[in-house]
Amino acid sequence: MNTTDTNDKTLRRFLIPLDTGASYDRPISFMKCLIATLGRRIEKVTLLHVMAGRYLSQHMTNVDIRVSSIISTDKFRRLRSDYLDRQIRPVLEAAKKELESAGIQAPVEIVIDDGEPVEQIVKKANEDDYSTLILQRSNASRVEEMFVGSVTSGVLHREVKGTIYLPGMGQIGGAACPPKSCLIALGASPCDQVVLERASVLLAACGDNLEKVVLTHVLDVVKCSEEMGNGTVSGSYIDDLLGKAADFLAAQGIAKNKIIQAVGCGNPADVLVDEINMQEVGIVFMGRRDRTALKELFMGSISRKIIYRCSKRTVVLVSAV
């Protein structure tokens, strides 16, 4: 796909944080799928690894002043350099070669930073204006992440300008690439148009491979009871919200006969999970709120529930910032 609008930053500059101690297969496989789908639209890919050494040293000096002198020695620097050459760079170079073998024409750079991983990833993403982050899913349960945490979980609780992709644990690549189906969850917020715009770029690039797009809106219980008539929801939401969304996608080149409009009633997370499973979509697009972990503990989050309950799906979180 050739680039046409250079002002549109969607799906152009990619940041992929990699933990060399864990499997990076899913984010790299998903990036390879995007390479095959987007072609020349991709301008840059950065593979980022953050070492916590500097962060650790800064905090250890508060406990024992001798640590600072140890870390500043030539021997320590040599040990660090040897560690990078033996443990870190080979993994990142292997990931880079995978992307190059997939035919990427944009530059792929390797960046190794020191610091607290979440802080460095968010700083890099925002300051260098990346349009897209591809994060590894944590294998920890929701309860474990709540008390132990993970880098991905930490990034999700921070304000990130770019769109975040969380590749699913199901099949990526091969018959599933380019993506064949997706669900776009729409509410009544200003972020909805941004979600549509960013989803449409990927969907339009899928071409004839795209089989269906499900536009979904969930009414809460109170609104649902007001809108129910003769056992069905009134057409106002389909016409005003989903209908306009369908028209927008059609204007971007997505065939209208591939667009399904669905309105549900009840708990948003439950309804969306049911629709995702029933439609068997591969990718889910949602708006995201920059909510802290503490707020989620007491208030919950629809997107977080979808992430945990639909682990085989690729979840895309779009911020309006």
VEXKOLMAR-594325 format. One record per residue (C-alpha): residue number from 1; x, y, z; residue in three letters. Coordinates in pm, whole numbers, padded with zeros to 5 digits. Each point is the difference from the previous one (the first is absolute). Example, Ala and Ser with C-alpha at 12.3 -4.5 7.8 and 13.67 -1.06 7.14 Angstrom:
BEGIN
seba 1	x 01230	y -00450	z 00780	nugu ala
seba 2	x 00137	y 00344	z -00066	nugu ser
END
This chain:
BEGIN
seba 1	x 00000	y 00000	z 00000	nugu met
seba 2	x 00150	y 00331	z -00106	nugu asn
seba 3	x -00019	y 00297	z 00231	nugu thr
seba 4	x -00230	y 00278	z -00115	nugu thr
seba 5	x -00059	y 00229	z 00298	nugu asp
seba 6	x 00322	y 00087	z 00178	nugu thr
seba 7	x -00192	y 00196	z 00263	nugu asn
seba 8	x -00168	y -00321	z 00119	nugu asp
seba 9	x 00236	y -00150	z 00259	nugu lys
seba 10	x -00205	y -00316	z 00059	nugu thr
seba 11	x 00201	y -00324	z -00029	nugu leu
seba 12	x 00320	y 00167	z -00117	nugu arg
seba 13	x 00251	y 00006	z 00289	nugu arg
seba 14	x 00011	y -00311	z 00220	nugu phe
seba 15	x 00153	y -00050	z 00345	nugu leu
seba 16	x 00036	y -00361	z 00115	nugu ile
seba 17	x 00135	y -00041	z 00357	nugu pro
seba 18	x 00154	y -00344	z 00041	nugu leu
seba 19	x 00084	y -00188	z 00318	nugu asp
seba 20	x 00280	y -00233	z -00103	nugu thr
seba 21	x -00079	y -00229	z 00293	nugu gly
seba 22	x -00345	y -00078	z -00143	nugu ala
seba 23	x -00132	y -00116	z -00334	nugu ser
seba 24	x -00028	y 00278	z -00256	nugu tyr
seba 25	x -00165	y -00221	z -00263	nugu asp
seba 26	x -00343	y 00166	z 00009	nugu arg
seba 27	x 00100	y 00367	z -00039	nugu pro
seba 28	x 00256	y -00082	z -00271	nugu ile
seba 29	x -00241	y -00235	z -00182	nugu ser
seba 30	x -00268	y 00269	z 00012	nugu phe
seba 31	x 00243	y 00259	z -00134	nugu met
seba 32	x 00085	y -00235	z -00286	nugu lys
seba 33	x -00371	y -00023	z -00075	nugu cys
seba 34	x -00021	y 00380	z -00007	nugu leu
seba 35	x 00299	y 00015	z -00233	nugu ile
seba 36	x -00182	y -00228	z -00245	nugu ala
seba 37	x -00320	y 00204	z 00034	nugu thr
seba 38	x 00124	y 00360	z 00009	nugu leu
seba 39	x 00309	y -00014	z -00221	nugu gly
seba 40	x 00157	y 00340	z -00064	nugu arg
seba 41	x -00229	y 00175	z 00246	nugu arg
seba 42	x 00238	y -00106	z 00278	nugu ile
seba 43	x 00269	y 00264	z 00053	nugu glu
seba 44	x 00195	y -00128	z 00299	nugu lys
seba 45	x 00014	y -00285	z 00252	nugu val
seba 46	x 00189	y 00023	z 00329	nugu thr
seba 47	x 00079	y -00304	z 00211	nugu leu
seba 48	x 00047	y 00125	z 00357	nugu leu
seba 49	x 00150	y -00179	z 00297	nugu his
seba 50	x 00020	y 00177	z 00336	nugu val
seba 51	x 00256	y -00108	z 00257	nugu met
seba 52	x -00082	y 00087	z 00356	nugu ala
seba 53	x 00365	y 00036	z 00103	nugu gly
seba 54	x 00009	y 00376	z 00034	nugu arg
seba 55	x -00332	y 00008	z 00180	nugu tyr
seba 56	x 00127	y -00271	z 00237	nugu leu
seba 57	x 00328	y 00180	z 00064	nugu ser
seba 58	x -00175	y 00327	z 00079	nugu gln
seba 59	x -00213	y -00168	z 00263	nugu his
seba 60	x 00278	y -00215	z 00142	nugu met
seba 61	x 00214	y 00307	z 00065	nugu thr
seba 62	x -00260	y 00113	z 00249	nugu asn
seba 63	x 00071	y -00315	z 00198	nugu val
seba 64	x 00374	y -00037	z -00040	nugu asp
seba 65	x 00216	y 00281	z -00139	nugu ile
seba 66	x 00267	y -00253	z -00104	nugu arg
seba 67	x -00222	y -00127	z -00280	nugu val
seba 68	x 00049	y 00318	z -00204	nugu ser
seba 69	x 00375	y -00043	z -00002	nugu ser
seba 70	x -00031	y -00366	z -00098	nugu ile
seba 71	x -00233	y 00078	z -00292	nugu ile
seba 72	x 00227	y 00280	z -00126	nugu ser
seba 73	x 00305	y -00224	z -00030	nugu thr
seba 74	x 00142	y -00108	z -00335	nugu asp
seba 75	x -00047	y -00362	z 00102	nugu lys
seba 76	x -00371	y 00047	z 00053	nugu phe
seba 77	x -00034	y 00179	z -00335	nugu arg
seba 78	x 00182	y -00287	z -00172	nugu arg
seba 79	x -00226	y -00252	z 00168	nugu leu
seba 80	x -00303	y 00194	z -00114	nugu arg
seba 81	x 00132	y 00023	z -00355	nugu ser
seba 82	x 00073	y -00374	z -00005	nugu asp
seba 83	x -00351	y -00070	z 00129	nugu tyr
seba 84	x -00151	y 00209	z -00278	nugu leu
seba 85	x 00207	y -00173	z -00265	nugu asp
seba 86	x -00076	y -00350	z 00127	nugu arg
seba 87	x -00358	y 00022	z 00128	nugu gln
seba 88	x -00180	y 00298	z -00148	nugu ile
seba 89	x 00126	y 00098	z -00345	nugu arg
seba 90	x -00019	y -00351	z -00152	nugu pro
seba 91	x -00371	y -00023	z 00084	nugu val
seba 92	x -00075	y 00343	z -00142	nugu leu
seba 93	x 00208	y -00067	z -00310	nugu glu
seba 94	x -00187	y -00326	z -00057	nugu ala
seba 95	x -00333	y 00186	z 00025	nugu ala
seba 96	x 00129	y 00264	z -00243	nugu lys
seba 97	x 00102	y -00268	z -00251	nugu lys
seba 98	x -00347	y -00153	z 00022	nugu glu
seba 99	x -00158	y 00331	z -00099	nugu leu
seba 100	x 00251	y 00053	z -00279	nugu glu
seba 101	x -00064	y -00350	z -00133	nugu ser
seba 102	x -00372	y 00087	z -00007	nugu ala
seba 103	x 00080	y 00267	z -00258	nugu gly
seba 104	x -00019	y 00320	z 00201	nugu ile
seba 105	x 00133	y 00294	z -00198	nugu gln
seba 106	x 00004	y 00249	z 00287	nugu ala
seba 107	x 00301	y 00019	z 00235	nugu pro
seba 108	x 00001	y -00223	z 00308	nugu val
seba 109	x 00203	y 00142	z 00288	nugu glu
seba 110	x 00107	y -00154	z 00328	nugu ile
seba 111	x -00002	y 00217	z 00313	nugu val
seba 112	x 00123	y -00109	z 00343	nugu ile
seba 113	x -00078	y 00240	z 00285	nugu asp
seba 114	x 00060	y 00002	z 00374	nugu asp
seba 115	x -00271	y 00085	z 00249	nugu gly
seba 116	x -00332	y -00112	z 00137	nugu glu
seba 117	x -00164	y -00189	z -00292	nugu pro
seba 118	x -00349	y 00152	z 00014	nugu val
seba 119	x 00135	y 00355	z 00032	nugu glu
seba 120	x 00245	y -00045	z -00286	nugu gln
seba 121	x -00251	y -00163	z -00235	nugu ile
seba 122	x -00260	y 00273	z 00054	nugu val
seba 123	x 00263	y 00274	z -00032	nugu lys
seba 124	x 00136	y -00148	z -00323	nugu lys
seba 125	x -00347	y -00049	z -00147	nugu ala
seba 126	x -00118	y 00352	z 00071	nugu asn
seba 127	x 00314	y 00204	z -00056	nugu glu
seba 128	x 00090	y -00169	z -00329	nugu asp
seba 129	x -00360	y 00012	z -00123	nugu asp
seba 130	x -00059	y -00367	z -00077	nugu tyr
seba 131	x -00339	y -00068	z -00152	nugu ser
seba 132	x -00016	y -00360	z 00119	nugu thr
seba 133	x 00123	y -00212	z 00290	nugu leu
seba 134	x -00002	y -00378	z -00020	nugu ile
seba 135	x 00020	y -00147	z 00350	nugu leu
seba 136	x 00052	y -00351	z 00129	nugu gln
seba 137	x -00289	y -00141	z 00196	nugu arg
seba 138	x 00081	y -00107	z 00352	nugu ser
seba 139	x -00061	y -00362	z 00094	nugu asn
seba 140	x -00094	y 00110	z 00351	nugu ala
seba 141	x -00357	y -00017	z 00117	nugu ser
seba 142	x -00191	y 00321	z 00066	nugu arg
seba 143	x 00036	y -00051	z 00376	nugu val
seba 144	x 00374	y -00057	z -00033	nugu glu
seba 145	x 00044	y 00315	z -00206	nugu glu
seba 146	x -00203	y 00197	z 00252	nugu met
seba 147	x 00248	y -00077	z 00278	nugu phe
seba 148	x 00321	y -00085	z -00187	nugu val
seba 149	x -00036	y 00204	z -00315	nugu gly
seba 150	x 00148	y -00035	z -00347	nugu ser
seba 151	x 00158	y 00240	z -00245	nugu val
seba 152	x -00292	y -00028	z -00243	nugu thr
seba 153	x -00250	y 00059	z 00279	nugu ser
seba 154	x 00199	y 00303	z 00112	nugu gly
seba 155	x 00003	y 00152	z -00350	nugu val
seba 156	x -00375	y -00055	z -00035	nugu leu
seba 157	x -00054	y 00214	z 00311	nugu his
seba 158	x 00198	y 00291	z -00138	nugu arg
seba 159	x -00082	y 00273	z -00250	nugu glu
seba 160	x 00131	y -00116	z -00336	nugu val
seba 161	x -00063	y 00194	z -00319	nugu lys
seba 162	x 00035	y -00293	z -00236	nugu gly
seba 163	x -00243	y -00281	z -00067	nugu thr
seba 164	x 00082	y -00315	z 00199	nugu ile
seba 165	x -00019	y -00344	z -00162	nugu tyr
seba 166	x -00006	y -00310	z 00222	nugu leu
seba 167	x 00042	y -00301	z -00231	nugu pro
seba 168	x -00219	y -00294	z 00096	nugu gly
seba 169	x 00121	y -00344	z 00095	nugu met
seba 170	x -00180	y -00159	z -00293	nugu gly
seba 171	x 00140	y -00055	z -00347	nugu gln
seba 172	x 00179	y 00297	z -00152	nugu ile
seba 173	x 00129	y -00009	z -00353	nugu gly
seba 174	x -00071	y -00251	z -00274	nugu gly
seba 175	x -00372	y -00030	z -00066	nugu ala
seba 176	x -00074	y 00266	z 00264	nugu ala
seba 177	x 00207	y 00265	z -00177	nugu cys
seba 178	x -00112	y 00250	z -00115	nugu pro
seba 179	x -00275	y 00006	z 00265	nugu pro
seba 180	x -00334	y -00137	z -00120	nugu lys
seba 181	x -00236	y 00140	z 00261	nugu ser
seba 182	x -00027	y 00259	z 00273	nugu cys
seba 183	x -00239	y 00149	z 00251	nugu leu
seba 184	x -00013	y 00373	z 00072	nugu ile
seba 185	x -00158	y 00090	z 00334	nugu ala
seba 186	x -00171	y 00339	z -00015	nugu leu
seba 187	x -00153	y 00206	z 00278	nugu gly
seba 188	x -00102	y 00362	z -00006	nugu ala
seba 189	x 00332	y 00167	z 00073	nugu ser
seba 190	x 00224	y 00231	z -00207	nugu pro
seba 191	x 00254	y -00284	z -00018	nugu cys
seba 192	x -00233	y -00206	z -00222	nugu asp
seba 193	x 00089	y 00190	z -00316	nugu gln
seba 194	x 00371	y -00045	z 00073	nugu val
seba 195	x -00057	y -00374	z 00049	nugu val
seba 196	x -00180	y -00018	z -00335	nugu leu
seba 197	x 00266	y 00199	z -00181	nugu glu
seba 198	x 00288	y -00210	z 00127	nugu arg
seba 199	x -00180	y -00329	z -00052	nugu ala
seba 200	x -00094	y 00096	z -00355	nugu ser
seba 201	x 00365	y 00037	z -00104	nugu val
seba 202	x 00077	y -00363	z 00082	nugu leu
seba 203	x -00332	y -00131	z -00129	nugu leu
seba 204	x 00031	y 00179	z -00334	nugu ala
seba 205	x 00351	y -00143	z -00042	nugu ala
seba 206	x -00136	y -00354	z 00047	nugu cys
seba 207	x -00183	y 00025	z -00332	nugu gly
seba 208	x -00195	y -00304	z -00117	nugu asp
seba 209	x 00142	y -00208	z 00286	nugu asn
seba 210	x -00232	y 00184	z 00242	nugu leu
seba 211	x -00318	y -00202	z 00051	nugu glu
seba 212	x -00193	y 00196	z 00261	nugu lys
seba 213	x 00003	y 00301	z 00230	nugu val
seba 214	x -00233	y -00004	z 00301	nugu val
seba 215	x -00105	y 00341	z 00131	nugu leu
seba 216	x -00131	y -00043	z 00355	nugu thr
seba 217	x -00168	y 00231	z 00250	nugu his
seba 218	x -00109	y -00112	z 00347	nugu val
seba 219	x -00285	y 00170	z 00186	nugu leu
seba 220	x 00003	y -00004	z 00377	nugu asp
seba 221	x -00289	y -00166	z 00180	nugu val
seba 222	x -00191	y 00324	z 00065	nugu val
seba 223	x 00030	y 00128	z -00355	nugu lys
seba 224	x -00080	y -00343	z -00133	nugu cys
seba 225	x -00329	y -00015	z 00189	nugu ser
seba 226	x -00093	y 00341	z -00144	nugu glu
seba 227	x 00086	y -00100	z -00355	nugu glu
seba 228	x -00156	y -00345	z -00009	nugu met
seba 229	x -00314	y -00020	z -00209	nugu gly
seba 230	x -00173	y -00319	z -00102	nugu asn
seba 231	x 00301	y -00199	z 00109	nugu gly
seba 232	x 00259	y 00188	z -00208	nugu thr
seba 233	x 00211	y 00310	z 00043	nugu val
seba 234	x -00125	y 00301	z -00194	nugu ser
seba 235	x 00180	y 00090	z -00319	nugu gly
seba 236	x 00128	y 00335	z 00127	nugu ser
seba 237	x 00337	y -00132	z 00112	nugu tyr
seba 238	x 00050	y -00207	z -00313	nugu ile
seba 239	x -00089	y 00294	z -00226	nugu asp
seba 240	x 00169	y 00283	z 00189	nugu asp
seba 241	x 00313	y -00164	z 00142	nugu leu
seba 242	x 00074	y -00323	z -00180	nugu leu
seba 243	x -00150	y 00113	z -00330	nugu gly
seba 244	x 00224	y 00304	z -00016	nugu lys
seba 245	x 00300	y -00215	z 00098	nugu ala
seba 246	x -00083	y -00242	z -00281	nugu ala
seba 247	x -00024	y 00289	z -00246	nugu asp
seba 248	x 00340	y 00125	z 00112	nugu phe
seba 249	x 00162	y -00342	z -00050	nugu leu
seba 250	x -00165	y -00035	z -00341	nugu ala
seba 251	x 00149	y 00336	z -00099	nugu ala
seba 252	x 00344	y -00142	z 00088	nugu gln
seba 253	x -00047	y -00288	z -00243	nugu gly
seba 254	x -00150	y -00272	z 00222	nugu ile
seba 255	x -00289	y -00174	z -00175	nugu ala
seba 256	x -00332	y 00064	z 00175	nugu lys
seba 257	x -00109	y -00362	z -00040	nugu asn
seba 258	x 00290	y -00097	z 00230	nugu lys
seba 259	x -00114	y 00232	z 00281	nugu ile
seba 260	x -00222	y -00143	z 00275	nugu ile
seba 261	x -00178	y 00229	z 00248	nugu gln
seba 262	x -00086	y -00138	z 00343	nugu ala
seba 263	x -00158	y 00164	z 00306	nugu val
seba 264	x 00006	y -00183	z 00333	nugu gly
seba 265	x -00139	y 00058	z 00348	nugu cys
seba 266	x 00155	y -00066	z 00338	nugu gly
seba 267	x 00345	y 00002	z 00154	nugu asn
seba 268	x 00229	y 00137	z -00273	nugu pro
seba 269	x 00289	y -00239	z 00061	nugu ala
seba 270	x -00227	y -00307	z 00007	nugu asp
seba 271	x -00188	y 00104	z -00314	nugu val
seba 272	x 00317	y 00079	z -00190	nugu leu
seba 273	x 00167	y -00328	z 00098	nugu val
seba 274	x -00306	y -00193	z -00118	nugu asp
seba 275	x -00006	y 00190	z -00331	nugu glu
seba 276	x 00375	y -00046	z -00053	nugu ile
seba 277	x -00029	y -00375	z 00055	nugu asn
seba 278	x -00318	y -00040	z -00202	nugu met
seba 279	x 00138	y 00192	z -00299	nugu gln
seba 280	x 00344	y -00164	z 00038	nugu glu
seba 281	x 00181	y 00322	z -00086	nugu val
seba 282	x 00377	y 00019	z 00001	nugu gly
seba 283	x 00049	y 00364	z 00103	nugu ile
seba 284	x -00192	y 00221	z 00243	nugu val
seba 285	x 00024	y 00381	z -00017	nugu phe
seba 286	x -00095	y 00200	z 00309	nugu met
seba 287	x 00048	y 00346	z 00145	nugu gly
seba 288	x 00212	y 00021	z 00313	nugu arg
seba 289	x -00002	y 00216	z 00310	nugu arg
seba 290	x 00320	y 00088	z 00182	nugu asp
seba 291	x -00107	y -00148	z 00330	nugu arg
seba 292	x 00236	y -00082	z 00286	nugu thr
seba 293	x 00026	y -00351	z 00142	nugu ala
seba 294	x -00155	y 00120	z 00328	nugu leu
seba 295	x -00306	y 00139	z -00180	nugu lys
seba 296	x -00041	y -00324	z -00192	nugu glu
seba 297	x 00014	y -00196	z 00324	nugu leu
seba 298	x -00315	y 00174	z 00122	nugu phe
seba 299	x -00170	y 00102	z -00325	nugu met
seba 300	x 00092	y -00268	z -00251	nugu gly
seba 301	x 00080	y 00044	z -00367	nugu ser
seba 302	x -00177	y -00140	z -00305	nugu ile
seba 303	x 00317	y -00012	z -00207	nugu ser
seba 304	x 00192	y -00182	z 00272	nugu arg
seba 305	x -00272	y -00263	z 00029	nugu lys
seba 306	x 00004	y -00052	z -00375	nugu ile
seba 307	x 00379	y -00040	z 00005	nugu ile
seba 308	x -00013	y -00272	z 00264	nugu tyr
seba 309	x -00311	y -00182	z -00120	nugu arg
seba 310	x 00086	y 00006	z -00372	nugu cys
seba 311	x 00363	y -00106	z 00016	nugu ser
seba 312	x -00004	y -00154	z -00349	nugu lys
seba 313	x -00110	y 00325	z -00163	nugu arg
seba 314	x 00219	y 00294	z -00088	nugu thr
seba 315	x -00129	y 00297	z 00200	nugu val
seba 316	x 00065	y 00352	z -00128	nugu val
seba 317	x -00032	y 00287	z 00246	nugu leu
seba 318	x -00042	y 00344	z -00156	nugu val
seba 319	x 00054	y 00320	z 00197	nugu ser
seba 320	x -00149	y 00332	z -00107	nugu ala
seba 321	x 00314	y 00192	z 00105	nugu val
END
